[in-house]
Amino acid sequence: MRHRDRHFITLSSHWRSLLSLVITPLGSSLLNRTLKLLFHRERPHLWKVFSPDLSYAFPSGHAMSSATFVMVLIVLAWNTHWRWMVLVMGRLFVLAIGWTRVYLGMHYPSDVLAGWLLAIAWSVATMMVIQPQSSPRPI
């Protein structure tokens, strides 16, 4: 088997993972921007910020994109020995991003929470469409 053929077989057998890696973050970003335009929620004015963000606050884009990124990593690493490390480190990463958004006065806690929940919902919905289970798993 030629070297090029092996790459094609690998790529063709993992096309769903590649598709989820592209579609999930892009859709999450589009959803976030659309919701910001719909809600027009102003950012908190707790103190003077170093770099004012000119977009709306709800939902938090940083919280949503970090949670979406970690959700994709969890799905891709689920059947590997990296699963638990991705779960633990991903959770810490997402919590740190959310905390900094509130600490820096860029978002209300509800903005961050909404970003997380929307990221989870979008990621799960996307994965159910892109990578459907062939048979139901027992609970």
Steps between C-alpha positions, in 0.01 A plus 500: 500500500638838402559772757236727345238222509547449874430867567185485290374195691572670834330821390200319354449295816512810723298741288231535768757607758646751257154630417411542868832676559407758235120532523459512879721806568383686189134446585562597861661826393214578263243420770683722748516798264133461408390487864710805588321695227160376619547578870709823487606457862742765618817404684530567873653832602660395827833673441706642219621219276838503326370404158131567448316239299270660248263206453207400716535284810237226478598220461871506578693415185812399693303265726307355207800446273716348775222262602434407136871431447515277807180316400652417160819379669300283739312337213821440303687364804213297646620156387868568572718490807497883495132515601544578870778751447289683241200498737695635797720750316212610278278568799774706667561692176131582452455605864810721486380674184155559650642629827733745324214644294307583817811609695608741226153654497428403141196282580235430757504143636179430307678586172766240574251238615291553187812464285585169666147361471464606137838345417397170657163500324649594162784247530270215601252580223776520241659175615164322490463600135861450388590193707175315570525180701418190297329337797382644831735455794357350817480738792 
